Amino acid sequence: MASLEDQYQKAWQLYQEESHHDPDREPYKSKYAAREIFEELKSRLSKQLDEDDVDDSEGAFSEEGVDGVGLTRARMAAVVYHLGVIAVDTEEFSTGEEHLNKALVIIGDECGISSGVSSVTVGDAEVAAAALLGTEESLSESSETSSISPTVIAPATVALAISCHNQLGILWSHRANFMTAKRHLDRANKLYEEYQKQCTKPPRTINSLFSSSNEKENSGDDISGLDTLEKLHTLTFYFLAQIYGHIGAPEKSAWYCHSTLQRQLASKDYDPIDWSINAANLSQFYQGKEQFRVARHLLASASKVLSGHEAEVDTPQEDAHDAARRHEKYRQCKADVARCWGRYCLVLLQVSCDRAIPDDLPEQQSQEECQPQEEILDKQLQFVQLEVSDLESEVAASPGENFDEARPVFLAGLRWLTTAREFYTLEDYAGDYVSIVQEMSHLYKALAFFEPSEERRCKMHKRRVDLLTGLIQELNPQYYLHLCRQINYEIAETYSAMMDNKLSLVESAGSEVTPPQAKKINTLATSSIQYFLHYLDSLKDTSTGEQPTVYTEDSVRPALVAWFHLGRLWSKLIAASQQTKLQNLSQSLQNYKRLVEYCDKNPECQSVMAQELAVCREMVQLLPLKMEQIRALTS
């Protein structure tokens, strides 16, 4: 009969290596074969434990006892753990939970089980209730305060115990019971901390429990055990980041995500592409909190790590298919990081615009009081292993106050988005391509805010129109209806802004409108009207060809604002005759009335349209009087 060590190695090879090559029709073939061997190992170890009349004292897992009965129990726990992981992998979640909890019992961590909700220790009804509640009420005692037996954090078992809790955290997360998942992960975190405080000897890996004494002497197990423990702790942080995101604690989630990235850098154990995209995505959270220095540092770090990986990507490979796939993954990651840079620049410009508009925010003194806290946070969230000051110097990390400060941010953002667009082509990634072009348009819009020249501002809006009209011509509304609606709406708003700029130029000149100026203003106004109508036409009921009696929740405000714009645009048209002016005002009145009538029939919309509705009600009263005056003059 094969030795325990040989049997374990055979099962481990089946699970860890050969399972990756299983055919699609038998995806679990190797894992099932590994499970059979682990079951045999479990039976053999059970017999040994019975023969040895196991002592359950706390010393069973000490270093002194690890080569005797304690080793047998540790091996049994490891085998049961592997059976649990295989069960989870093969979607036998209840069986997997049972095995993982049993492994914890074997090594003396019953308290770790009671700090969660387990179908092993409570009835199915209680499990279901706990899953629905997802609250701390289901705890007899929290994972932070549950007692920790010395056997659980012994060098032979600490990695095993943390692995069990990590796996249980994943399992409960799959069940969408995030609070129970969190408690298991908190327990894993606590076990790591207590081991660091209490133990001076290095931990053992799970695999080393099945190594012969000669193999152990030659394997450098002290180093691999420490590395394994640190990797497990990093995984705990990674899973906690996901859990905090699910339970509505984004700041905690971001902290654990950043800590995961920090630990991966420190251990040099990470995939450069995954690390870069995770760092870039995390930057989006901090820029949303207007912590631009942190966001910029994350993006610069992502670019630094990714550029360091470029040479490896270009290294020739024997397998051409793998090389092509790896290169494509790198190109997509590079595009994603560039896209995040572009969004960073866009958000920075938009915040600059918002801050330039006077409002009722607290005094400057209170803003200055917040500054030291932000600076401290910046230092805490820096990756000291990376030198990225050159990349950070390429773009600002604070909102601009004028055109000269906004322009470099605009140019950087446009450059990054252009890079992203080279990968996300319209043919292969229509949705992403449209989103990138819209972000380019928004960059021009934000820069135009700071442009003092009305004429140059109008040219910037014209660039937006060129970008968006080119886009709408390429999209089939049958397949991209939602995107076409967005683009038509934005084009309409842009034409309206251009009309306002032209009117402002005429008014500032203090002279009569010339025929060429009137033609230009009317062209812009009618173009805006045309695209607002395209948007509204897309909302029509396909069976009746009419506007819906009630708009959907996500379209009600855009639709009503479109009617409001139409009323205003018709009134801005410069008429060559009084009769034409009457016709334009009549169109204006109809659109204002439409908004008022809709809000009167649907009172719940009045709060959403409060400002516009007040203007419309006033115009419904004033326009008929104005029209009567015009008729009187022409009669």
C-alpha positions as CSV (number, residue, x, y, z in Angstrom):
1,M,0.0,0.0,0.0
2,A,1.2,3.5,-0.9
3,S,2.4,5.7,2.0
4,L,0.2,8.5,3.3
5,E,2.6,11.0,1.8
6,D,2.5,9.4,-1.7
7,Q,-1.3,9.2,-1.6
8,Y,-1.5,12.8,-0.6
9,Q,0.8,14.0,-3.3
10,K,-1.1,12.0,-6.0
11,A,-4.4,13.6,-4.8
12,W,-2.9,17.0,-4.7
13,Q,-1.5,16.7,-8.2
14,L,-4.9,15.6,-9.5
15,Y,-6.6,18.6,-7.9
16,Q,-4.0,21.3,-8.4
17,E,-2.6,20.4,-11.8
18,E,-4.5,17.8,-13.9
19,S,-7.9,19.4,-13.2
20,H,-7.0,22.3,-15.4
21,H,-6.8,20.0,-18.4
22,D,-10.2,18.2,-17.8
23,P,-12.4,18.0,-20.9
24,D,-15.5,20.3,-21.0
25,R,-17.8,17.3,-20.9
26,E,-16.2,16.1,-17.6
27,P,-15.1,19.4,-15.9
28,Y,-14.7,17.7,-12.5
29,K,-13.1,14.5,-13.6
30,S,-9.7,15.0,-11.8
31,K,-11.3,16.6,-8.8
32,Y,-13.6,13.6,-8.3
33,A,-10.6,11.3,-8.6
34,A,-8.7,13.4,-6.0
35,R,-11.8,13.3,-3.8
36,E,-11.7,9.4,-3.8
37,I,-8.0,9.4,-2.8
38,F,-8.7,12.0,0.0
39,E,-11.6,9.8,1.3
40,E,-9.2,6.8,1.4
41,L,-6.7,9.0,3.3
42,K,-9.4,10.0,5.7
43,S,-10.2,6.4,6.5
44,R,-6.6,5.5,7.1
45,L,-6.0,8.5,9.3
46,S,-9.2,7.7,11.2
47,K,-7.9,4.2,12.0
48,Q,-4.6,5.7,13.2
49,L,-6.4,8.1,15.5
50,D,-8.5,5.2,16.9
51,E,-5.5,3.1,17.4
52,D,-3.5,5.9,19.1
53,D,-6.4,6.8,21.5
54,V,-6.0,10.5,20.7
55,D,-5.4,12.9,23.6
56,D,-7.5,16.1,22.9
57,S,-5.3,18.2,25.1
58,E,-4.0,21.6,23.9
59,G,-0.5,20.3,23.6
60,A,-1.5,18.0,20.8
61,F,-0.6,20.5,18.1
62,S,2.5,22.0,19.8
63,E,5.8,21.7,18.0
64,E,6.8,18.9,20.5
65,G,3.7,16.9,19.6
66,V,3.5,17.6,15.9
67,D,5.4,14.4,14.9
68,G,3.2,12.2,17.0
69,V,-0.6,12.1,17.6
70,G,-0.8,15.9,16.9
71,L,0.5,15.3,13.4
72,T,-2.1,12.7,12.7
73,R,-4.9,15.0,13.8
74,A,-3.5,17.9,11.7
75,R,-3.3,15.6,8.7
76,M,-6.9,14.5,9.3
77,A,-8.0,18.2,9.4
78,A,-6.0,18.9,6.2
79,V,-7.7,16.1,4.4
80,V,-11.1,17.1,5.5
81,Y,-10.3,20.7,4.5
82,H,-9.4,19.5,0.9
83,L,-12.6,17.5,0.8
84,G,-14.5,20.7,1.7
85,V,-12.7,22.8,-1.0
86,I,-13.4,20.2,-3.7
87,A,-17.1,20.0,-2.6
88,V,-17.4,23.8,-3.0
89,D,-15.6,23.7,-6.3
90,T,-18.0,21.1,-7.6
91,E,-21.0,23.1,-6.3
92,E,-21.8,20.8,-3.4
93,F,-22.0,23.8,-1.0
94,S,-23.7,22.1,2.0
95,T,-21.3,19.2,1.9
96,G,-18.4,21.7,1.5
97,E,-19.6,23.7,4.5
98,E,-19.9,20.5,6.6
99,H,-16.3,19.4,5.8
100,L,-14.8,22.9,6.4
101,N,-16.5,23.2,9.8
102,K,-15.5,19.7,10.7
103,A,-11.8,20.6,9.9
104,L,-12.1,23.5,12.3
105,V,-13.5,21.3,15.0
106,I,-10.7,18.8,14.6
107,I,-8.1,21.6,15.2
108,G,-10.1,23.0,18.1
109,D,-11.7,26.1,16.6
110,E,-15.3,25.4,17.6
111,C,-15.6,29.1,18.6
112,G,-14.7,30.1,15.1
113,I,-17.7,28.1,13.9
114,S,-20.1,29.6,16.5
115,S,-19.1,33.1,15.4
116,G,-20.8,32.5,12.1
117,V,-24.1,30.9,11.2
118,S,-23.7,27.3,10.3
119,S,-26.1,24.6,9.1
120,V,-24.1,22.1,11.1
121,T,-24.8,23.8,14.4
122,V,-28.3,25.2,13.8
123,G,-31.4,24.2,12.0
124,D,-32.2,25.0,8.4
125,A,-34.8,27.5,9.4
126,E,-32.3,29.4,11.5
127,V,-29.9,29.4,8.6
128,A,-32.5,30.8,6.2
129,A,-33.5,33.5,8.7
130,A,-29.9,34.5,9.3
131,A,-29.3,34.7,5.6
132,L,-32.3,37.0,5.2
133,L,-31.5,39.1,8.2
134,G,-27.8,39.4,7.6
135,T,-27.4,41.0,11.0
136,E,-25.3,40.6,14.1
137,E,-28.3,39.3,16.0
138,S,-27.5,35.7,14.8
139,L,-24.3,35.7,16.8
140,S,-23.8,34.3,20.2
141,E,-20.5,36.1,20.3
142,S,-18.6,38.0,17.6
143,S,-15.6,36.7,15.8
144,E,-13.4,39.4,17.4
145,T,-14.2,38.3,20.9
146,S,-14.5,34.5,20.5
147,S,-11.8,32.7,22.4
148,I,-8.9,31.3,20.4
149,S,-7.5,28.0,21.5
150,P,-3.6,27.7,21.3
151,T,-4.1,24.6,19.1
152,V,-5.7,26.8,16.4
153,I,-2.7,29.2,16.1
154,A,-0.1,26.5,16.6
155,P,2.5,26.6,13.8
156,A,1.2,23.3,12.4
157,T,-2.4,24.4,12.1
158,V,-2.7,28.2,11.8
159,A,-2.5,28.2,8.0
160,L,-5.1,25.5,7.9
161,A,-7.4,27.3,10.2
162,I,-7.2,30.6,8.2
163,S,-7.7,28.7,4.9
164,C,-10.9,27.1,6.3
165,H,-12.3,30.5,7.4
166,N,-11.4,32.1,4.0
167,Q,-13.2,29.3,2.2
168,L,-16.2,29.6,4.5
169,G,-16.2,33.3,3.7
170,I,-16.3,32.6,0.0
171,L,-19.1,30.0,0.5
172,W,-21.3,32.3,2.5
173,S,-20.7,35.1,0.0
174,H,-22.0,32.8,-2.8
175,R,-25.1,32.4,-0.7
176,A,-25.4,36.2,-0.5
177,N,-25.2,36.1,3.3
178,F,-22.4,38.7,3.5
179,M,-22.5,39.2,7.2
180,T,-21.8,35.6,8.0
181,A,-19.1,35.7,5.3
182,K,-17.6,38.7,7.0
183,R,-17.5,37.0,10.4
184,H,-15.5,34.1,9.0
185,L,-13.1,36.5,7.3
186,D,-12.8,38.6,10.5
187,R,-12.0,35.3,12.3
188,A,-9.3,34.6,9.8
189,N,-7.9,38.0,10.3
190,K,-7.9,37.6,14.1
191,L,-6.2,34.3,13.9
192,Y,-3.4,35.8,11.9
193,E,-3.0,38.7,14.3
194,E,-2.9,36.4,17.4
195,Y,-0.4,34.1,15.7
196,Q,1.9,37.1,15.1
197,K,1.6,38.1,18.7
198,Q,2.0,34.7,20.4
199,C,4.1,32.5,18.2
200,T,7.8,32.8,17.4
201,K,8.2,29.6,15.4
202,P,7.4,29.7,11.7
203,P,4.2,28.2,10.4
204,R,3.9,25.1,8.3
205,T,2.1,24.8,5.0
206,I,-0.7,22.4,4.7
207,N,1.3,20.3,2.2
208,S,4.2,20.1,4.5
209,L,2.1,18.1,6.9
210,F,2.5,15.2,4.4
211,S,6.2,15.7,3.8
212,S,8.7,13.2,5.1
213,S,11.3,14.4,7.6
214,N,14.1,14.4,4.9
215,E,11.9,16.4,2.5
216,K,11.1,18.9,5.3
217,E,14.8,19.4,6.0
218,N,15.5,20.2,2.3
219,S,12.4,22.2,1.4
220,G,13.1,25.4,3.2
221,D,9.7,25.0,4.9
222,D,10.2,27.8,7.3
223,I,10.3,30.3,4.4
224,S,7.5,28.7,2.4
225,G,5.4,28.6,5.5
226,L,5.8,32.3,6.2
227,D,5.1,33.1,2.5
228,T,2.0,30.9,2.5
229,L,0.7,32.6,5.7
230,E,1.2,36.0,4.3
231,K,-0.5,35.1,1.0
232,L,-3.5,33.7,3.0
233,H,-3.7,36.9,5.0
234,T,-3.6,38.9,1.7
235,L,-6.5,36.7,0.4
236,T,-8.4,37.5,3.6
237,F,-8.0,41.2,2.9
238,Y,-9.1,40.7,-0.7
239,F,-12.3,38.9,0.3
240,L,-13.1,41.5,2.9
241,A,-12.8,44.2,0.3
242,Q,-15.5,42.4,-1.7
243,I,-17.7,41.8,1.3
244,Y,-17.6,45.4,2.5
245,G,-18.6,46.5,-1.0
246,H,-21.6,44.2,-0.8
247,I,-22.8,45.4,2.6
248,G,-22.6,49.1,1.7
249,A,-19.3,50.1,3.3
250,P,-17.4,51.5,0.3
251,E,-14.7,53.3,2.4
252,K,-13.9,50.1,4.3
253,S,-13.9,48.2,1.0
254,A,-11.5,50.6,-0.6
255,W,-9.2,50.4,2.5
256,Y,-9.0,46.6,2.3
257,C,-8.6,46.8,-1.5
258,H,-5.6,49.2,-1.1
259,S,-4.1,47.0,1.6
260,T,-4.4,44.0,-0.6
261,L,-2.5,45.9,-3.4
262,Q,0.1,47.1,-0.8
263,R,0.7,43.5,0.5
264,Q,1.0,42.1,-3.0
265,L,3.6,44.7,-3.9
266,A,5.5,44.0,-0.7
267,S,5.6,40.3,-1.3
268,K,6.2,40.7,-5.0
269,D,3.5,38.1,-5.5
270,Y,1.0,39.5,-8.0
271,D,0.0,39.4,-11.6
272,P,1.0,42.8,-13.1
273,I,-2.0,43.1,-15.3
274,D,-4.5,42.2,-12.6
275,W,-2.7,44.5,-10.1
276,S,-2.7,47.4,-12.6
277,I,-6.4,47.2,-13.4
278,N,-7.3,46.8,-9.7
279,A,-5.3,49.9,-8.8
280,A,-6.8,51.9,-11.7
281,N,-10.3,50.9,-10.7
282,L,-9.7,51.8,-7.1
283,S,-8.7,55.3,-8.2
284,Q,-12.2,55.8,-9.4
285,F,-13.5,55.5,-5.9
286,Y,-11.1,58.1,-4.5
287,Q,-11.6,60.6,-7.3
288,G,-15.4,60.3,-6.6
289,K,-14.5,61.4,-3.0
290,E,-12.5,64.2,-4.5
291,Q,-9.2,62.8,-3.1
292,F,-7.4,63.5,-6.3
293,R,-3.9,63.0,-4.9
294,V,-4.7,59.4,-3.9
295,A,-6.5,58.7,-7.2
296,R,-3.5,60.1,-9.2
297,H,-1.0,58.0,-7.2
298,L,-3.0,54.8,-7.8
299,L,-3.2,55.6,-11.5
300,A,0.5,56.4,-11.7
301,S,1.3,53.2,-9.9
302,A,-0.9,51.2,-12.3
303,S,0.9,52.7,-15.3
304,K,4.3,52.0,-13.7
305,V,3.6,48.4,-12.9
306,L,2.1,47.8,-16.4
307,S,5.0,49.5,-18.2
308,G,7.4,47.2,-16.3
309,H,5.4,44.2,-17.6
310,E,5.6,45.3,-21.3
311,A,9.0,43.7,-21.9
312,E,7.7,40.4,-20.6
313,V,4.7,40.5,-22.9
314,D,7.0,41.0,-25.9
315,T,9.2,38.0,-25.0
316,P,8.8,35.3,-27.6
317,Q,6.8,32.2,-26.6
318,E,6.7,28.7,-27.9
319,D,2.9,28.7,-28.0
320,A,1.8,31.3,-30.5
321,H,-1.8,31.1,-29.3
322,D,-0.8,31.8,-25.7
323,A,1.4,34.6,-26.8
324,A,-1.4,36.2,-28.8
325,R,-3.8,35.9,-25.9
326,R,-1.4,37.4,-23.5
327,H,-0.6,40.3,-25.8
328,E,-4.4,41.0,-26.2
329,K,-4.9,40.9,-22.4
330,Y,-2.0,43.4,-22.0
331,R,-3.5,45.7,-24.7
332,Q,-6.9,45.7,-23.0
333,C,-5.4,46.4,-19.6
334,K,-3.4,49.3,-21.1
335,A,-6.6,50.7,-22.6
336,D,-8.5,50.3,-19.4
337,V,-5.8,52.1,-17.4
338,A,-5.8,54.9,-20.0
339,R,-9.5,55.1,-19.8
340,C,-9.3,55.5,-16.0
341,W,-6.7,58.3,-16.5
342,G,-9.2,60.0,-18.9
343,R,-12.0,59.8,-16.4
344,Y,-9.7,61.1,-13.7
345,C,-9.0,64.2,-15.8
346,L,-12.7,64.6,-16.7
347,V,-13.8,64.4,-13.0
348,L,-11.1,66.8,-12.0
349,L,-12.3,69.3,-14.6
350,Q,-16.0,68.8,-13.7
351,V,-15.2,69.5,-10.0
352,S,-13.2,72.5,-11.1
353,C,-16.4,73.8,-12.9
354,D,-18.6,73.1,-9.8
355,R,-16.2,74.9,-7.5
356,A,-16.1,77.9,-9.8
357,I,-19.8,78.4,-9.4
358,P,-20.7,80.4,-6.2
359,D,-22.9,78.4,-3.8
360,D,-23.6,78.1,-0.1
361,L,-20.7,75.8,0.8
362,P,-18.9,76.3,4.2
363,E,-16.3,79.1,4.5
364,Q,-12.8,78.6,3.2
365,Q,-11.6,78.2,6.8
366,S,-13.5,74.9,7.2
367,Q,-12.0,73.6,3.9
368,E,-8.5,74.4,5.2
369,E,-9.3,72.5,8.4
370,C,-10.0,69.4,6.3
371,Q,-6.7,69.7,4.3
372,P,-4.3,68.2,6.9
373,Q,-6.5,65.1,7.3
374,E,-6.4,64.6,3.5
375,E,-2.6,65.0,3.4
376,I,-2.2,62.4,6.1
377,L,-4.4,60.0,4.3
378,D,-2.4,60.5,1.1
379,K,0.8,59.4,2.8
380,Q,-0.9,56.4,4.3
381,L,-2.1,55.3,0.9
382,Q,1.2,55.6,-1.0
383,F,3.0,52.6,-2.5
384,V,6.5,53.2,-1.1
385,Q,7.9,50.5,-3.3
386,L,7.2,52.4,-6.5
387,E,8.8,55.7,-7.7
388,V,6.0,57.4,-9.7
389,S,6.7,61.1,-9.2
390,D,7.5,61.5,-12.9
391,L,4.1,60.2,-13.9
392,E,2.3,62.2,-11.2
393,S,3.9,65.4,-12.4
394,E,2.1,65.0,-15.8
395,V,-1.3,66.0,-14.5
396,A,-2.6,68.2,-11.6
397,A,-4.1,66.8,-8.4
398,S,-6.2,69.8,-7.5
399,P,-9.1,71.5,-9.2
400,G,-8.2,74.4,-11.5
401,E,-9.5,77.9,-11.2
402,N,-9.0,79.3,-14.8
403,F,-8.5,78.3,-18.4
404,D,-4.7,78.1,-18.1
405,E,-5.0,75.5,-15.3
406,A,-7.8,73.6,-16.9
407,R,-6.3,73.2,-20.4
408,P,-3.3,70.9,-19.4
409,V,-5.8,68.6,-17.7
410,F,-8.0,68.6,-20.7
411,L,-5.2,67.8,-23.1
412,A,-4.0,64.9,-20.8
413,G,-7.5,63.5,-20.6
414,L,-8.0,63.7,-24.3
415,R,-4.7,62.0,-25.0
416,W,-5.5,59.1,-22.6
417,L,-9.0,58.6,-24.0
418,T,-7.6,58.6,-27.5
419,T,-5.3,55.8,-26.5
420,A,-8.2,53.9,-25.0
421,R,-10.3,54.3,-28.2
422,E,-7.5,52.7,-30.2
423,F,-8.4,49.4,-28.5
424,Y,-12.1,49.8,-27.9
425,T,-13.1,50.2,-31.5
426,L,-16.7,50.7,-32.7
427,E,-16.7,47.4,-34.5
428,D,-15.6,45.2,-31.6
429,Y,-16.7,47.2,-28.5
430,A,-19.6,49.5,-29.5
431,G,-20.7,50.3,-26.0
432,D,-17.2,51.1,-24.7
433,Y,-16.4,53.1,-27.8
434,V,-19.6,55.2,-27.4
435,S,-18.8,55.8,-23.7
436,I,-15.2,57.0,-24.5
437,V,-16.4,59.4,-27.2
438,Q,-19.0,60.8,-24.8
439,E,-16.3,61.3,-22.2
440,M,-14.3,63.2,-24.9
441,S,-17.3,65.4,-25.5
442,H,-17.6,66.1,-21.8
443,L,-14.0,67.1,-21.7
444,Y,-14.6,69.7,-24.3
445,K,-17.7,70.8,-22.4
446,A,-15.8,71.2,-19.2
447,L,-12.9,73.2,-20.9
448,A,-15.5,75.4,-22.6
449,F,-16.7,76.5,-19.2
450,F,-13.4,78.2,-18.5
451,E,-12.9,79.6,-22.0
452,P,-13.4,83.4,-21.8
453,S,-13.9,83.9,-25.5
454,E,-17.5,83.3,-26.7
455,E,-16.3,82.5,-30.2
456,R,-13.7,79.9,-29.1
457,R,-16.2,78.4,-26.7
458,C,-18.6,77.9,-29.6
459,K,-15.8,76.2,-31.5
460,M,-15.3,73.8,-28.6
461,H,-19.0,72.9,-28.7
462,K,-18.7,72.4,-32.4
463,R,-16.0,69.8,-31.8
464,R,-18.5,68.0,-29.5
465,V,-21.1,68.0,-32.2
466,D,-18.6,66.6,-34.7
467,L,-17.7,63.8,-32.4
468,L,-21.3,62.9,-31.5
469,T,-22.9,63.3,-34.9
470,G,-20.2,61.0,-36.4
471,L,-21.1,58.5,-33.8
472,I,-24.9,58.6,-34.2
473,Q,-24.4,58.0,-37.9
474,E,-22.6,54.7,-37.2
475,L,-25.1,53.3,-34.7
476,N,-28.2,51.3,-35.6
477,P,-31.0,52.5,-33.3
478,Q,-32.6,49.1,-33.6
479,Y,-29.7,47.5,-31.6
480,Y,-28.4,50.5,-29.7
481,L,-31.6,52.4,-28.9
482,H,-30.5,53.5,-25.4
483,L,-27.1,54.8,-26.6
484,C,-28.8,56.6,-29.5
485,R,-31.1,58.3,-27.1
486,Q,-28.2,59.5,-25.0
487,I,-26.3,60.9,-28.0
488,N,-29.3,62.6,-29.5
489,Y,-30.0,64.3,-26.2
490,E,-26.4,65.5,-25.8
491,I,-26.2,66.8,-29.4
492,A,-29.4,68.7,-28.8
493,E,-28.0,70.3,-25.6
494,T,-24.8,71.1,-27.3
495,Y,-26.5,72.9,-30.2
496,S,-28.6,74.8,-27.6
497,A,-25.4,75.9,-25.8
498,M,-23.9,77.1,-29.1
499,M,-27.1,79.1,-29.9
500,D,-26.8,80.7,-26.4
501,N,-23.1,81.6,-27.2
502,K,-24.1,83.2,-30.5
503,L,-26.9,85.2,-28.9
504,S,-24.5,86.4,-26.2
505,L,-22.0,87.6,-28.8
506,V,-24.7,89.6,-30.5
507,E,-26.0,91.1,-27.3
508,S,-22.5,92.0,-26.1
509,A,-21.8,93.8,-29.4
510,G,-24.9,96.0,-28.7
511,S,-25.9,96.1,-32.4
512,E,-28.8,94.8,-34.4
513,V,-28.7,91.2,-35.5
514,T,-27.4,91.0,-39.1
515,P,-29.0,88.5,-41.6
516,P,-25.9,86.2,-41.4
517,Q,-26.0,86.2,-37.6
518,A,-29.8,85.5,-37.6
519,K,-29.3,82.6,-40.0
520,K,-26.6,81.1,-37.8
521,I,-28.6,81.4,-34.7
522,N,-31.7,79.9,-36.3
523,T,-29.6,77.1,-37.8
524,L,-28.3,76.2,-34.3
525,A,-31.8,76.5,-32.7
526,T,-33.5,74.3,-35.3
527,S,-30.7,71.7,-35.1
528,S,-31.2,71.6,-31.4
529,I,-35.0,71.2,-31.9
530,Q,-34.4,68.5,-34.4
531,Y,-32.3,66.3,-32.1
532,F,-34.6,66.9,-29.1
533,L,-37.4,65.6,-31.3
534,H,-35.3,62.6,-32.3
535,Y,-34.9,61.8,-28.6
536,L,-38.6,62.2,-27.9
537,D,-39.6,60.2,-31.0
538,S,-37.5,57.3,-29.6
539,L,-39.7,57.3,-26.5
540,K,-43.0,56.9,-28.5
541,D,-45.2,53.9,-27.9
542,T,-44.5,51.6,-30.9
543,S,-48.1,50.4,-31.0
544,T,-49.7,53.9,-31.1
545,G,-46.9,56.1,-32.4
546,E,-47.7,58.5,-29.6
547,Q,-45.8,59.7,-26.5
548,P,-46.5,57.5,-23.5
549,T,-49.2,58.7,-21.1
550,V,-46.7,58.0,-18.3
551,Y,-42.9,58.1,-18.8
552,T,-40.7,55.5,-17.1
553,E,-38.9,56.5,-14.0
554,D,-35.5,56.8,-15.8
555,S,-36.9,58.8,-18.7
556,V,-39.5,61.1,-17.1
557,R,-37.1,64.0,-16.2
558,P,-35.1,63.9,-19.5
559,A,-38.3,63.9,-21.5
560,L,-39.9,66.8,-19.6
561,V,-36.7,68.8,-19.8
562,A,-36.7,68.2,-23.5
563,W,-40.2,69.7,-23.8
564,F,-39.0,72.6,-21.7
565,H,-36.0,73.1,-24.1
566,L,-38.3,73.0,-27.1
567,G,-40.5,75.7,-25.6
568,R,-37.5,77.9,-25.1
569,L,-35.8,77.2,-28.5
570,W,-38.9,78.0,-30.5
571,S,-39.1,81.4,-28.7
572,K,-35.5,82.2,-29.5
573,L,-35.8,81.8,-33.2
574,I,-35.3,85.1,-35.0
575,A,-38.3,85.6,-37.4
576,A,-38.2,87.5,-40.6
577,S,-41.9,88.5,-40.3
578,Q,-44.5,88.9,-37.5
579,Q,-46.5,86.0,-38.9
580,T,-43.5,83.7,-38.6
581,K,-42.9,85.0,-35.1
582,L,-46.5,84.2,-34.1
583,Q,-46.1,80.7,-35.4
584,N,-42.8,80.2,-33.5
585,L,-44.4,81.5,-30.2
586,S,-47.4,79.2,-30.8
587,Q,-45.0,76.2,-31.0
588,S,-43.3,77.5,-27.9
589,L,-46.6,77.7,-26.0
590,Q,-47.6,74.2,-27.0
591,N,-44.4,72.7,-25.6
592,Y,-44.7,74.6,-22.4
593,K,-48.3,73.5,-22.0
594,R,-47.4,69.9,-22.7
595,L,-45.0,70.0,-19.7
596,V,-47.6,71.7,-17.4
597,E,-50.4,69.3,-18.4
598,Y,-48.2,66.2,-17.8
599,C,-47.2,67.4,-14.3
600,D,-50.8,68.2,-13.5
601,K,-51.9,64.7,-14.5
602,N,-48.9,63.2,-12.7
603,P,-48.4,65.3,-9.5
604,E,-45.5,63.1,-8.3
605,C,-43.4,64.7,-11.1
606,Q,-43.8,68.2,-9.8
607,S,-41.1,68.0,-7.2
608,V,-38.7,66.6,-9.9
609,M,-39.4,69.5,-12.2
610,A,-40.0,72.3,-9.6
611,Q,-37.9,75.0,-11.2
612,E,-38.8,74.3,-14.8
613,L,-42.5,73.8,-14.0
614,A,-42.6,77.3,-12.4
615,V,-41.1,78.9,-15.5
616,C,-43.5,76.9,-17.8
617,R,-46.6,78.0,-15.8
618,E,-45.5,81.6,-16.1
619,M,-44.8,81.3,-19.8
620,V,-48.3,79.7,-20.4
621,Q,-49.7,82.9,-18.9
622,L,-47.4,85.4,-20.6
623,L,-47.1,84.0,-24.2
624,P,-50.8,84.4,-25.1
625,L,-50.6,88.0,-24.1
626,K,-47.5,88.6,-26.1
627,M,-49.1,86.9,-29.1
628,E,-52.2,89.1,-28.8
629,Q,-49.9,92.2,-28.8
630,I,-48.3,91.0,-32.0
631,R,-51.6,90.4,-33.7
632,A,-52.8,93.9,-32.6
633,L,-49.8,95.5,-34.2
634,T,-50.2,93.6,-37.5
635,S,-53.9,94.1,-37.8
